[in-house]
Amino acid sequence: MKISRIIVGTLIVVGIAAGGALAGQNVITGKCVKVLDGDTLIIECEKNRRTVNIEGIDAPELEQPWGKEVRSFVRDMVRGEDVTVEVLESSGDIIRARVTVNGIDLSEMLVSRGLAWVPEGGSDPDLAGLGAKARELPCGLWMDSEPEPPWEFRAARS
């Protein structure tokens, strides 16, 4: 019985270590070289440039109220900085990911300051809670009487 516990314990430790290694493959670091808009970055890692769509948020389009201000805010935070990118989905050089800079989660920061929406049906309850607080204050784009969500803005122009 003692030997079986040792074997099971060893298997658990090996499983945890392997899981950590697999998770580590989904995290990359790079330098932000350009900010396209409030939720899209270009990062350089291993001498390749990748487009990163920030997960969990939808920032105003550049033609919308707040669009250029949000891009400037994000640019001031990340351009030239090393960022950590937790890859959730990848297709070629385009990544959908959670992004942190200096330990700050960009999705959380943008939503909590009222600079981005959490899309309807978003799967992150923490982001939804931060968005509700920003709306209640109000701060950022929530100071406008009826801010137009980016998905509605894009649909109206397509």
ABEGO torsion letter per residue (X at the ends): XAAAAAAAAAAAAAAAAAAAAAAAAABBBBBBABBABAABBBBBBGGBBBBBBBBGBBBBBAABBGAAAAAAAAAAAABGBBBBBBBABBBEABBBBBBBBGGBBAAAAAAAAGABBBBBGBABAAAAAAAAAAAAOBBEAAABABBBBAAAAAAAAX
